[in-house]
Amino acid sequence: MSKNPNSFVMKPLKIFLLILITAFTIASLSSCSKCKNEDPSARIINNGTEKASVQIKTSGGNTVNINNVDPGTSSSYASYAPGLVTFTITVSNNNYVKTVQMEDCYNYDIAIDGNNNITETAIDRND
């Protein structure tokens, strides 16, 4: 019974390819973070009866404004520097102030319900 001389070459090549594919798969799974040190951001979801605005003050002294979001609409996300952040939310000439420690890779939804009550939710972009 004679052996195929190519079988000695093919077997190590198949093993090498299997190891290479396995290593690539493991490497890609370990680096699958959706967000990599991106600034936090916030938006208004206005289900209330009046226009809503928010002023975002960062601990570095910068200010970002999201103004005049109509009822039944949402604003786009606005980014800002991470750190201690003060949100001043205005609905019907009433101010609501919330101070939050914001980290990289978080979105912050400021939701206003039909009774103009305000809730806020921090969302980890890596979840």
C-alpha positions as CSV (number, residue, x, y, z in Angstrom):
1,M,0.0,0.0,0.0
2,S,1.6,3.3,-1.1
3,K,0.9,6.6,0.6
4,N,0.2,9.8,-1.2
5,P,3.4,12.0,-0.8
6,N,1.1,15.1,-0.7
7,S,-0.6,13.9,2.5
8,F,2.5,14.8,4.5
9,V,2.3,18.4,3.2
10,M,-1.5,18.8,3.5
11,K,-1.9,17.6,7.1
12,P,0.5,20.3,8.6
13,L,-1.1,22.9,6.4
14,K,-4.6,22.0,7.6
15,I,-3.5,22.2,11.2
16,F,-1.8,25.5,10.6
17,L,-4.9,27.0,9.0
18,L,-7.1,25.6,11.8
19,I,-4.8,27.3,14.4
20,L,-4.8,30.5,12.5
21,I,-8.6,30.7,12.1
22,T,-9.0,29.9,15.8
23,A,-6.5,32.6,16.9
24,F,-8.2,35.1,14.6
25,T,-11.7,34.3,16.1
26,I,-10.5,34.6,19.7
27,A,-8.8,37.9,18.9
28,S,-11.8,39.4,17.3
29,L,-14.1,38.3,20.1
30,S,-11.9,39.8,22.8
31,S,-11.9,43.2,21.1
32,C,-15.6,43.6,20.4
33,S,-16.3,46.7,22.4
34,K,-18.8,48.8,20.6
35,C,-17.5,52.1,22.1
36,K,-13.8,53.0,22.5
37,N,-13.3,56.0,24.8
38,E,-16.0,58.1,23.0
39,D,-17.4,61.1,24.8
40,P,-20.8,60.8,26.5
41,S,-23.8,62.3,24.8
42,A,-27.4,63.3,25.7
43,R,-30.7,63.8,24.0
44,I,-34.2,65.0,24.9
45,I,-37.2,62.7,24.2
46,N,-40.1,65.1,24.5
47,N,-43.5,63.3,25.0
48,G,-44.7,66.3,27.0
49,T,-47.0,69.2,26.1
50,E,-44.5,72.0,25.9
51,K,-41.2,72.7,24.2
52,A,-38.2,71.4,26.2
53,S,-34.5,72.5,26.3
54,V,-31.5,71.3,28.2
55,Q,-28.2,73.1,29.0
56,I,-25.3,70.7,29.7
57,K,-22.4,72.2,31.7
58,T,-19.3,70.1,32.0
59,S,-16.8,70.2,34.8
60,G,-14.3,71.7,32.3
61,G,-16.5,74.7,31.9
62,N,-17.9,73.9,28.5
63,T,-21.6,74.3,27.7
64,V,-23.7,72.4,25.2
65,N,-27.3,73.4,24.6
66,I,-30.2,71.4,23.1
67,N,-33.0,74.0,22.6
68,N,-36.7,74.0,21.8
69,V,-37.4,70.4,21.2
70,D,-41.1,70.2,20.2
71,P,-43.6,67.9,21.9
72,G,-43.7,64.5,20.3
73,T,-40.2,64.7,18.9
74,S,-36.6,63.8,20.0
75,S,-33.4,65.7,19.6
76,S,-30.3,64.3,18.2
77,Y,-27.6,63.3,20.6
78,A,-25.1,66.0,21.6
79,S,-21.7,65.0,22.8
80,Y,-19.7,66.6,25.7
81,A,-16.6,65.9,27.8
82,P,-16.8,63.2,30.5
83,G,-16.7,64.1,34.1
84,L,-19.1,65.9,36.5
85,V,-22.0,67.2,34.3
86,T,-24.9,69.5,35.3
87,F,-28.0,69.2,33.3
88,T,-30.5,72.2,33.5
89,I,-33.7,71.0,31.8
90,T,-36.4,73.6,31.1
91,V,-40.0,72.8,30.4
92,S,-42.8,75.4,30.7
93,N,-40.4,77.9,32.3
94,N,-39.7,75.4,35.1
95,N,-36.1,74.3,35.6
96,Y,-35.0,70.9,36.8
97,V,-31.3,70.6,37.7
98,K,-29.5,67.2,37.8
99,T,-25.8,66.7,38.4
100,V,-24.3,63.4,37.1
101,Q,-20.9,61.9,36.9
102,M,-20.7,60.9,33.2
103,E,-18.1,58.5,31.9
104,D,-16.9,57.7,28.3
105,C,-19.3,55.5,26.2
106,Y,-22.6,56.5,27.9
107,N,-25.7,58.0,26.3
108,Y,-28.0,60.0,28.5
109,D,-31.7,60.0,27.6
110,I,-33.8,62.8,29.2
111,A,-37.4,61.8,28.8
112,I,-40.4,64.1,29.4
113,D,-43.8,62.3,29.7
114,G,-47.3,63.5,28.9
115,N,-47.6,65.3,32.3
116,N,-44.2,67.0,31.8
117,N,-42.5,64.8,34.4
118,I,-38.8,64.3,33.7
119,T,-36.9,61.1,33.9
120,E,-33.4,60.4,32.9
121,T,-31.6,57.2,32.0
122,A,-27.9,56.5,31.5
123,I,-27.2,53.9,28.8
124,D,-23.9,52.1,28.4
125,R,-23.1,51.9,24.7
126,N,-21.2,48.7,25.3
127,D,-24.3,46.8,26.4
